[in-house]
Amino acid sequence: MEARTPALVKAGPVTATDWIIDIVLIGLVVLQLIERRLSIVQVLLPVAIIIWAIVTYVHSIPTDGNNLFLITLAVVVGAAIGAGVGLLTRVRVKDGVVVVKATIIAAILWVMGMGSRLAFQLWATHGGGMSVGRFDFTYHLSTDVWASALIFMAAATIALRSAILLTRVFLTGRREGADASLLPGGVQA
């Protein structure tokens, strides 16, 4: 029985690009901790990063064996984290403008969600690769499923967080007659 390792492990150690992407996504929590108008940058930057990651790292979506189950599980976990972040972010009106600010729990969820990919990759490339290979073999997973699963997990987190925040900002602006636009000097909702 030969232990197989995921594509993330075969690719070698974490690259500078991997570090930059993960640190930027994790670091976005700093912007969320400052109460301010939800900006187009706060919404689109994580979306643009994850789209780039999907195009760059996801070359196939393996569906044989238990691969689809793992990807689905990762998406569900990511969606739950994103929903938690979106729902646990404070949305209110201040000086006629809808502002948002992440709570500590929302920030912790965001860091856990975005940091888990980097943590897994570090573990898998620094001694955990054989364990991952045995896990893959035991549970009938392809060696290339991990990149897809982890990136789709991050995509689900970002998508749900963005959708919930945008909805909450719009509804709060409409209910309070406040400016809920994503650009300064926008119109009232």
NUDO-731619 format. One record per residue: residue number from 0; x, y, z of N, C-alpha, C in turn; residue in three letters; chain. Coordinates in Angstrom, 3 decimals, padded with zeros to 6 digits. Atoms other than C-alpha are relative to their C-alpha. Layout:
<nodes>
[NUM, [X, Y, Z], [X, Y, Z], [X, Y, Z], ALA, A]
...
</nodes>
This chain:
<nodes>
[0, [000.845, -001.186, 000.000], [000.000, 000.000, 000.000], [000.887, 001.245, 000.000], MET, A]
[1, [-000.787, -001.225, 000.098], [001.621, 003.207, -001.162], [-000.850, 001.168, 000.456], GLU, A]
[2, [000.738, -001.166, -000.485], [000.551, 006.321, 000.707], [000.078, 001.107, -001.043], ALA, A]
[3, [000.048, -001.097, 000.957], [-000.572, 009.062, -001.640], [-000.087, 001.304, 000.773], ARG, A]
[4, [000.072, -001.306, -000.636], [-000.232, 012.727, -000.823], [-000.756, 000.956, -000.898], THR, A]
[5, [000.773, -000.922, 000.801], [-002.429, 015.607, -001.918], [000.887, 000.895, -000.855], PRO, A]
[6, [-000.721, -000.880, 000.907], [-001.438, 018.004, -004.684], [000.701, 001.126, 000.753], ALA, A]
[7, [-000.637, -001.062, -000.767], [-000.712, 020.662, -002.072], [001.342, -000.453, 000.539], LEU, A]
[8, [-001.250, 000.523, -000.528], [001.981, 018.427, -000.615], [000.992, -000.215, -001.130], VAL, A]
[9, [-000.877, 000.247, 001.132], [003.400, 017.426, -003.993], [000.583, 001.294, -000.541], LYS, A]
[10, [-000.474, -001.270, 000.524], [003.734, 021.072, -004.919], [001.188, 000.521, 000.788], ALA, A]
[11, [-001.139, -000.417, -000.800], [006.356, 021.402, -002.206], [-000.427, 000.944, 001.099], GLY, A]
[12, [000.311, -000.885, -001.117], [006.596, 023.904, 000.575], [-000.886, 001.176, -000.420], PRO, A]
[13, [000.859, -001.146, 000.231], [004.314, 026.887, 000.904], [000.813, 001.074, -000.724], VAL, A]
[14, [-000.710, -000.992, 000.799], [005.285, 029.441, -001.737], [-000.242, 001.403, 000.543], THR, A]
[15, [000.184, -001.398, -000.395], [005.638, 033.179, -001.288], [-001.391, 000.477, -000.388], ALA, A]
[16, [001.349, -000.370, 000.443], [002.423, 033.594, -003.285], [-001.051, -000.532, 000.964], THR, A]
[17, [000.931, 000.583, -000.975], [000.600, 031.217, -000.906], [-000.024, 000.834, 001.280], ASP, A]
[18, [-000.092, -000.811, -001.219], [001.853, 033.220, 002.078], [-000.707, 001.337, -000.189], TRP, A]
[19, [000.589, -001.322, 000.242], [000.819, 036.542, 000.527], [-001.520, -000.084, -000.047], ILE, A]
[20, [001.460, 000.152, 000.108], [-002.685, 035.333, -000.391], [-000.608, -000.243, 001.376], ILE, A]
[21, [000.567, 000.340, -001.305], [-003.304, 033.806, 003.026], [000.129, 001.141, 000.992], ASP, A]
[22, [-000.188, -001.106, -000.938], [-001.853, 036.743, 004.960], [-000.939, 001.161, -000.346], ILE, A]
[23, [000.927, -001.065, 000.389], [-003.903, 039.261, 002.930], [-001.424, -000.366, 000.427], VAL, A]
[24, [001.352, 000.409, -000.383], [-007.098, 037.239, 003.462], [-000.184, 000.014, 001.519], LEU, A]
[25, [000.083, -000.035, -001.467], [-006.362, 036.826, 007.176], [000.042, 001.448, 000.479], ILE, A]
[26, [-000.168, -001.389, -000.410], [-005.281, 040.465, 007.450], [-001.212, 000.884, -000.257], GLY, A]
[27, [001.204, -000.783, 000.256], [-008.584, 041.696, 006.048], [-000.847, 000.173, 001.253], LEU, A]
[28, [000.742, -000.116, -001.251], [-009.914, 041.153, 009.553], [000.271, 001.351, 000.660], VAL, A]
[29, [-000.327, -001.302, -000.579], [-008.130, 044.365, 010.567], [-000.958, 001.063, -000.520], VAL, A]
[30, [000.962, -000.950, 000.573], [-010.327, 046.340, 008.162], [-001.392, -000.190, 000.588], LEU, A]
[31, [001.322, 000.295, -000.526], [-013.364, 044.611, 009.609], [-000.164, 000.469, 001.443], GLN, A]
[32, [000.073, -000.404, -001.403], [-012.496, 045.650, 013.182], [-000.154, 001.510, 000.184], LEU, A]
[33, [000.151, -001.453, -000.047], [-012.632, 049.352, 012.329], [-001.404, 000.343, -000.494], ILE, A]
[34, [001.368, -000.352, 000.409], [-016.154, 050.740, 012.267], [000.062, 001.035, -001.116], GLU, A]
[35, [000.043, -000.911, 001.137], [-016.727, 052.316, 008.884], [-001.007, -000.491, -001.021], ARG, A]
[36, [000.895, 000.360, 001.091], [-018.879, 052.293, 005.789], [000.579, -001.236, -000.693], ARG, A]
[37, [-000.423, 001.162, 000.776], [-018.735, 048.943, 004.002], [000.351, 000.506, -001.392], LEU, A]
[38, [-000.443, -000.535, 001.288], [-016.704, 049.778, 000.923], [000.017, -001.088, -001.063], SER, A]
[39, [-000.075, 000.919, 001.128], [-016.571, 048.236, -002.489], [001.286, -000.822, 000.080], ILE, A]
[40, [-001.272, 000.712, -000.153], [-012.941, 047.294, -001.733], [-000.141, -001.124, 001.026], VAL, A]
[41, [000.197, 001.031, -001.015], [-013.950, 045.409, 001.428], [-000.809, -001.174, -000.529], GLN, A]
[42, [000.819, 001.061, 000.580], [-016.453, 043.433, -000.629], [000.738, -000.700, -001.129], VAL, A]
[43, [-000.566, 000.591, 001.214], [-014.572, 042.914, -003.887], [001.422, -000.540, 000.134], LEU, A]
[44, [-001.374, 000.495, -000.132], [-010.964, 042.413, -002.701], [000.038, -001.489, 000.339], LEU, A]
[45, [-000.036, 001.441, -000.273], [-011.603, 039.026, -001.045], [-000.595, -000.824, -001.153], PRO, A]
[46, [000.604, 000.715, 001.136], [-013.830, 038.024, -003.989], [001.017, -000.128, -001.131], VAL, A]
[47, [-001.004, 000.033, 001.071], [-011.105, 038.947, -006.493], [001.138, -000.969, 000.342], ALA, A]
[48, [-001.082, 000.905, -000.410], [-008.450, 037.077, -004.497], [-000.436, -001.451, -000.147], ILE, A]
[49, [000.431, 001.398, 000.062], [-010.523, 033.909, -004.285], [-000.264, -000.430, -001.440], ILE, A]
[50, [000.156, 000.344, 001.420], [-011.425, 034.037, -007.977], [001.367, -000.290, -000.615], ILE, A]
[51, [-001.365, 000.231, 000.493], [-007.715, 034.346, -008.774], [000.508, -001.353, 000.492], TRP, A]
[52, [-000.464, 001.278, -000.556], [-006.963, 031.396, -006.451], [-000.680, -001.183, -000.691], ALA, A]
[53, [000.710, 001.081, 000.684], [-009.646, 029.257, -008.106], [000.600, -000.222, -001.384], ILE, A]
[54, [-000.564, 000.115, 001.354], [-008.289, 030.000, -011.590], [001.427, -000.563, 000.054], VAL, A]
[55, [-001.399, 000.407, -000.098], [-004.694, 029.437, -010.440], [000.176, -001.419, 000.522], THR, A]
[56, [-000.261, 001.253, -000.700], [-005.012, 026.378, -008.198], [-000.969, -001.146, -000.309], TYR, A]
[57, [000.971, 001.065, 000.238], [-008.149, 024.479, -009.182], [000.025, -000.354, -001.486], VAL, A]
[58, [-000.131, 000.444, 001.380], [-007.366, 022.556, -012.332], [-001.023, -001.066, -000.351], HIS, A]
[59, [001.060, 000.980, 000.204], [-010.031, 019.910, -011.872], [-000.784, -000.096, 001.301], SER, A]
[60, [000.816, 000.241, -001.185], [-012.837, 019.049, -009.498], [-000.268, -001.500, 000.023], ILE, A]
[61, [000.168, 001.458, -000.030], [-012.445, 015.364, -008.687], [-001.304, -000.388, 000.693], PRO, A]
[62, [001.296, 000.400, -000.548], [-015.802, 013.682, -008.077], [-000.082, -001.489, 000.289], THR, A]
[63, [000.038, 001.440, -000.250], [-014.853, 010.011, -007.816], [000.269, -000.292, 001.476], ASP, A]
[64, [-000.218, 000.389, -001.390], [-014.588, 008.096, -004.543], [-000.794, 000.895, 000.934], GLY, A]
[65, [000.638, -000.891, -000.970], [-015.352, 010.352, -001.605], [000.389, 001.461, -000.220], ASN, A]
[66, [-000.460, -001.358, 000.276], [-013.950, 013.482, -003.248], [-001.123, 001.033, 000.070], ASN, A]
[67, [001.114, -000.943, 000.005], [-017.300, 015.148, -003.805], [-000.523, 000.233, 001.418], LEU, A]
[68, [000.421, -000.149, -001.394], [-018.231, 014.482, -000.179], [000.939, 000.964, 000.735], PHE, A]
[69, [-000.965, -000.880, -000.666], [-015.009, 016.175, 001.032], [-000.177, 001.445, -000.471], LEU, A]
[70, [000.195, -001.356, 000.521], [-015.540, 019.173, -001.253], [-001.285, 000.598, 000.551], ILE, A]
[71, [001.282, -000.478, -000.533], [-019.176, 019.478, -000.154], [000.126, 000.351, 001.481], THR, A]
[72, [-000.210, -000.270, -001.425], [-018.180, 019.239, 003.505], [000.795, 001.293, 000.195], LEU, A]
[73, [-000.802, -001.224, -000.096], [-015.540, 021.947, 003.002], [-000.840, 001.232, -000.325], ALA, A]
[74, [000.866, -001.123, 000.380], [-018.093, 024.206, 001.284], [-001.002, 000.300, 001.108], VAL, A]
[75, [000.958, -000.196, -001.095], [-020.633, 023.674, 004.083], [000.682, 000.673, 001.196], VAL, A]
[76, [-000.739, -000.608, -001.112], [-018.017, 024.481, 006.743], [000.325, 001.456, -000.340], VAL, A]
[77, [-000.303, -001.368, 000.418], [-016.912, 027.554, 004.763], [-001.227, 000.896, 000.024], GLY, A]
[78, [001.246, -000.771, -000.004], [-020.514, 028.697, 004.331], [-000.432, 000.328, 001.432], ALA, A]
[79, [000.360, -000.239, -001.408], [-021.163, 028.307, 008.073], [000.890, 001.095, 000.602], ALA, A]
[80, [-000.912, -001.035, -000.507], [-018.076, 030.380, 008.876], [-000.369, 001.355, -000.586], ILE, A]
[81, [000.377, -001.260, 000.649], [-019.063, 033.042, 006.325], [-001.294, 000.561, 000.547], GLY, A]
[82, [001.273, -000.444, -000.576], [-022.612, 033.173, 007.670], [000.222, 000.551, 001.401], ALA, A]
[83, [-000.306, -000.480, -001.349], [-021.263, 033.507, 011.202], [000.651, 001.376, -000.024], GLY, A]
[84, [-000.678, -001.296, 000.106], [-018.966, 036.359, 010.191], [-000.996, 001.077, -000.420], VAL, A]
[85, [000.978, -000.977, 000.479], [-021.762, 038.120, 008.294], [-001.036, 000.371, 001.045], GLY, A]
[86, [001.034, -000.243, -001.010], [-024.302, 037.734, 011.092], [000.557, 000.616, 001.281], LEU, A]
[87, [-000.597, -000.514, -001.231], [-021.880, 038.581, 013.914], [000.730, 001.325, -000.187], LEU, A]
[88, [-000.554, -001.330, 000.255], [-020.698, 041.802, 012.291], [-001.088, 001.024, 000.318], THR, A]
[89, [000.964, -001.024, -000.409], [-022.382, 044.851, 013.776], [-000.283, 000.938, -001.173], ARG, A]
[90, [000.439, -000.906, 001.064], [-024.366, 046.948, 011.269], [-000.908, 001.033, 000.659], VAL, A]
[91, [000.825, -001.052, -000.600], [-025.753, 050.306, 012.371], [000.135, 001.285, -000.804], ARG, A]
[92, [-000.044, -001.301, 000.649], [-026.398, 053.861, 011.266], [000.744, 000.961, 000.906], VAL, A]
[93, [-000.763, -001.013, -000.730], [-023.952, 056.544, 012.306], [000.107, 001.229, -000.897], LYS, A]
[94, [-000.031, -001.255, 000.758], [-024.315, 060.141, 011.118], [-000.615, -000.153, -001.387], ASP, A]
[95, [000.726, 000.154, 001.242], [-026.770, 059.109, 008.401], [000.600, -000.994, -000.989], GLY, A]
[96, [-000.670, 000.968, 000.871], [-024.486, 056.418, 006.969], [000.003, -001.360, 000.690], VAL, A]
[97, [-000.062, 001.349, -000.567], [-024.675, 052.650, 007.465], [001.470, -000.388, 000.128], VAL, A]
[98, [-001.379, 000.417, -000.264], [-021.439, 051.437, 009.067], [-000.004, -001.438, 000.520], VAL, A]
[99, [-000.152, 001.375, -000.458], [-020.151, 047.961, 009.877], [001.267, -000.120, 000.841], VAL, A]
[100, [-001.172, 000.290, -000.823], [-017.742, 046.605, 012.460], [-000.118, -001.437, 000.475], LYS, A]
[101, [-000.003, 001.393, -000.439], [-016.815, 042.990, 013.104], [000.119, -000.078, 001.514], ALA, A]
[102, [-000.178, 000.280, -001.420], [-017.256, 041.710, 016.615], [001.239, -000.886, 000.141], THR, A]
[103, [-001.173, 000.857, -000.243], [-014.398, 039.786, 018.215], [-000.281, -001.426, -000.476], ILE, A]
[104, [000.332, 001.366, 000.428], [-016.205, 036.489, 017.563], [000.004, -000.103, -001.523], ILE, A]
[105, [-000.024, 000.000, 001.469], [-016.707, 037.402, 013.886], [001.442, 000.006, -000.498], ALA, A]
[106, [-001.407, -000.065, 000.407], [-013.008, 038.259, 013.610], [000.699, -001.341, 000.230], ALA, A]
[107, [-000.599, 001.308, -000.291], [-011.997, 034.978, 015.251], [-000.455, -001.023, -001.029], ILE, A]
[108, [000.508, 000.916, 001.032], [-014.245, 033.037, 012.851], [000.707, 000.236, -001.334], LEU, A]
[109, [-000.663, -000.333, 001.264], [-012.712, 034.872, 009.877], [001.436, -000.529, -000.012], TRP, A]
[110, [-001.396, 000.463, -000.078], [-009.147, 034.136, 011.022], [000.058, -001.524, -000.014], VAL, A]
[111, [000.033, 001.469, 000.007], [-010.031, 030.488, 011.717], [-000.274, -000.525, -001.409], MET, A]
[112, [000.349, 000.450, 001.343], [-011.623, 030.101, 008.304], [001.119, 000.211, -000.998], GLY, A]
[113, [-001.052, -000.302, 000.967], [-008.894, 031.819, 006.302], [001.334, -000.630, 000.407], MET, A]
[114, [-001.262, 000.563, -000.469], [-006.055, 030.531, 008.474], [000.072, -001.507, -000.087], GLY, A]
[115, [-000.011, 001.475, 000.016], [-007.121, 026.893, 008.298], [000.661, -000.551, -001.254], SER, A]
[116, [-000.642, 000.464, 001.231], [-005.964, 026.543, 004.685], [001.511, 000.066, 000.131], ARG, A]
[117, [-001.446, -000.144, -000.187], [-002.514, 027.869, 005.490], [000.512, -000.989, 001.038], LEU, A]
[118, [-000.420, 000.943, -001.045], [-002.310, 025.780, 008.660], [000.058, -001.425, -000.536], ALA, A]
[119, [000.006, 001.340, 000.578], [-003.277, 022.604, 006.782], [001.185, -000.182, -000.942], PHE, A]
[120, [-001.090, 000.116, 000.962], [-000.769, 023.293, 004.023], [001.351, -000.058, 000.709], GLN, A]
[121, [-001.254, 000.050, -000.758], [002.017, 023.991, 006.516], [000.182, -001.367, 000.655], LEU, A]
[122, [-000.084, 001.305, -000.646], [001.230, 020.808, 008.432], [000.289, -001.088, -001.029], TRP, A]
[123, [-000.149, 001.041, 001.014], [000.944, 018.707, 005.261], [001.386, -000.002, -000.629], ALA, A]
[124, [-001.319, -000.073, 000.632], [004.259, 019.952, 003.869], [001.151, -000.091, 000.989], THR, A]
[125, [-001.053, 000.089, -001.020], [006.173, 019.767, 007.155], [-000.255, -001.162, 000.951], HIS, A]
[126, [000.101, 001.198, -000.824], [005.675, 016.230, 008.359], [-001.346, -000.688, -000.008], GLY, A]
[127, [001.319, 000.620, -000.019], [001.962, 015.586, 007.942], [-000.390, -000.672, -001.304], GLY, A]
[128, [000.322, 000.531, 001.320], [002.095, 014.481, 004.304], [-000.330, -001.476, -000.013], GLY, A]
[129, [000.281, 001.444, -000.039], [002.215, 010.767, 005.085], [-001.353, -000.268, 000.650], MET, A]
[130, [001.315, 000.160, -000.635], [-000.791, 011.101, 007.390], [-001.113, 000.349, -000.971], SER, A]
[131, [000.992, -000.397, 000.986], [-002.702, 012.912, 004.673], [-000.113, -001.085, -001.068], VAL, A]
[132, [000.004, 001.070, 001.004], [-001.681, 010.225, 002.178], [-000.755, -001.229, 000.481], GLY, A]
[133, [000.729, 001.142, -000.564], [-002.950, 007.466, 004.472], [-001.493, 000.302, 000.082], ARG, A]
[134, [001.392, -000.417, -000.072], [-006.172, 009.402, 005.018], [-000.630, -000.081, -001.393], PHE, A]
[135, [000.490, 000.057, 001.386], [-006.592, 009.784, 001.237], [-000.257, -001.445, -000.422], ASP, A]
[136, [000.111, 001.405, 000.413], [-006.012, 006.076, 000.680], [-001.166, -000.678, 000.717], PHE, A]
[137, [001.036, 000.639, -000.813], [-008.279, 004.967, 003.518], [-001.402, 000.434, -000.422], THR, A]
[138, [001.332, -000.534, 000.285], [-011.180, 007.210, 002.518], [-000.244, 000.241, -001.496], TYR, A]
[139, [000.193, -000.037, 001.453], [-010.785, 006.890, -001.268], [-000.087, 001.424, -000.545], HIS, A]
[140, [-000.083, -001.369, 000.480], [-009.775, 010.478, -001.965], [001.115, 000.108, -001.037], LEU, A]
[141, [-001.036, -000.255, 000.994], [-007.825, 011.680, -004.984], [001.062, 000.915, 000.583], SER, A]
[142, [-001.090, -000.835, -000.499], [-004.488, 013.351, -004.478], [-000.196, 001.477, -000.310], THR, A]
[143, [000.192, -001.396, 000.362], [-005.757, 016.557, -006.088], [-001.265, 000.630, 000.595], ASP, A]
[144, [001.259, -000.506, -000.549], [-008.923, 017.017, -004.035], [000.207, 001.115, 001.025], VAL, A]
[145, [-000.186, -000.940, -001.107], [-007.411, 019.058, -001.196], [000.029, 001.458, -000.444], TRP, A]
[146, [-000.040, -001.389, 000.484], [-006.658, 022.192, -003.219], [-001.409, 000.495, -000.302], ALA, A]
[147, [001.375, -000.389, 000.335], [-010.210, 022.258, -004.574], [-000.831, 000.191, 001.259], SER, A]
[148, [000.817, -000.062, -001.218], [-011.795, 021.559, -001.187], [000.316, 001.244, 000.825], ALA, A]
[149, [-000.378, -001.128, -000.848], [-009.820, 024.213, 000.693], [-000.289, 001.345, -000.665], LEU, A]
[150, [000.288, -001.255, 000.692], [-010.217, 026.882, -001.960], [-001.504, 000.232, -000.070], ILE, A]
[151, [001.453, -000.175, 000.014], [-013.958, 026.233, -002.292], [-000.533, 000.304, 001.395], PHE, A]
[152, [000.373, -000.350, -001.369], [-014.194, 026.407, 001.510], [000.174, 001.513, 000.206], MET, A]
[153, [-000.241, -001.441, -000.119], [-012.630, 029.891, 001.401], [-000.993, 000.788, -000.851], ALA, A]
[154, [000.959, -000.683, 000.879], [-014.882, 030.863, -001.527], [-001.377, 000.062, 000.650], ALA, A]
[155, [001.309, 000.013, -000.669], [-017.998, 029.825, 000.416], [-000.013, 000.978, 001.169], ALA, A]
[156, [-000.099, -000.941, -001.119], [-016.809, 031.812, 003.445], [-000.161, 001.426, -000.506], THR, A]
[157, [000.031, -001.356, 000.544], [-016.255, 034.921, 001.353], [-001.368, 000.313, -000.598], ILE, A]
[158, [001.288, -000.232, 000.651], [-019.475, 034.536, -000.635], [-001.110, 000.248, 001.022], ALA, A]
[159, [001.074, -000.165, -000.999], [-021.740, 034.093, 002.406], [000.198, 001.251, 000.827], LEU, A]
[160, [-000.278, -001.218, -000.772], [-020.040, 036.833, 004.410], [-000.406, 001.222, -000.807], ARG, A]
[161, [000.306, -001.155, 000.845], [-020.359, 039.258, 001.487], [-001.498, 000.148, -000.220], SER, A]
[162, [001.440, -000.051, 000.266], [-023.966, 038.374, 000.668], [-000.777, 000.453, 001.236], ALA, A]
[163, [000.715, -000.358, -001.238], [-025.115, 038.637, 004.283], [000.265, 001.450, 000.371], ILE, A]
[164, [-000.305, -001.393, -000.348], [-023.287, 041.915, 004.914], [-000.668, 000.978, -000.958], LEU, A]
[165, [000.645, -000.886, 000.967], [-024.537, 043.496, 001.702], [-001.501, 000.093, 000.256], LEU, A]
[166, [001.434, 000.022, -000.292], [-028.094, 042.439, 002.531], [-000.309, 000.786, 001.266], THR, A]
[167, [000.240, -000.697, -001.266], [-027.873, 043.689, 006.105], [000.212, 001.504, -000.132], ARG, A]
[168, [-000.270, -001.425, 000.206], [-026.344, 047.011, 005.041], [-001.150, 000.638, -000.776], VAL, A]
[169, [001.093, -000.537, 000.811], [-029.023, 047.552, 002.379], [-001.282, 000.112, 000.824], PHE, A]
[170, [001.242, -000.012, -000.782], [-031.900, 046.600, 004.707], [000.049, 001.032, 001.125], LEU, A]
[171, [-000.146, -000.998, -001.067], [-030.558, 048.767, 007.546], [-000.130, 001.404, -000.574], THR, A]
[172, [000.105, -001.316, 000.639], [-030.162, 051.724, 005.183], [-001.419, 000.322, -000.403], GLY, A]
[173, [001.392, -000.204, 000.431], [-033.647, 051.270, 003.807], [-000.899, 000.267, 001.208], ARG, A]
[174, [000.836, -000.142, -001.192], [-035.241, 050.871, 007.262], [000.249, 001.336, 000.696], ARG, A]
[175, [-000.354, -001.218, -000.736], [-033.390, 053.868, 008.741], [000.074, 001.241, -000.888], GLU, A]
[176, [-000.111, -001.133, 000.915], [-033.402, 056.071, 005.635], [001.409, 000.554, -000.069], GLY, A]
[177, [-001.400, -000.421, -000.038], [-029.612, 056.159, 005.723], [000.716, -000.395, -001.290], ALA, A]
[178, [-000.830, 000.292, 001.166], [-026.910, 056.064, 003.060], [000.623, -001.388, 000.180], ASP, A]
[179, [-000.502, 001.378, -000.074], [-026.152, 052.382, 002.427], [000.855, -000.352, -001.216], ALA, A]
[180, [-000.805, 000.277, 001.191], [-024.052, 052.775, -000.723], [001.395, -000.443, 000.404], SER, A]
[181, [-001.355, 000.476, -000.258], [-020.613, 051.231, -000.995], [001.048, 001.044, -000.315], LEU, A]
[182, [-000.921, -001.077, 000.333], [-019.065, 054.478, -002.183], [-000.379, 001.243, 000.773], LEU, A]
[183, [000.315, -001.251, -000.698], [-018.771, 057.725, -000.215], [-000.788, 000.947, -000.909], PRO, A]
[184, [000.805, -000.939, 000.753], [-021.289, 060.342, -001.288], [-001.092, -000.687, -000.818], GLY, A]
[185, [001.009, 000.767, 000.724], [-023.731, 057.672, -002.436], [-001.398, 000.499, 000.297], GLY, A]
[186, [001.406, -000.376, -000.176], [-027.470, 057.772, -002.395], [-000.613, -000.772, 001.165], VAL, A]
[187, [000.686, 000.690, -001.081], [-029.840, 056.829, 000.372], [-000.758, -001.187, -000.557], GLN, A]
[188, [000.698, 001.215, 000.425], [-031.359, 053.362, 000.205], [-001.487, 000.176, 000.043], ALA, A]
</nodes>
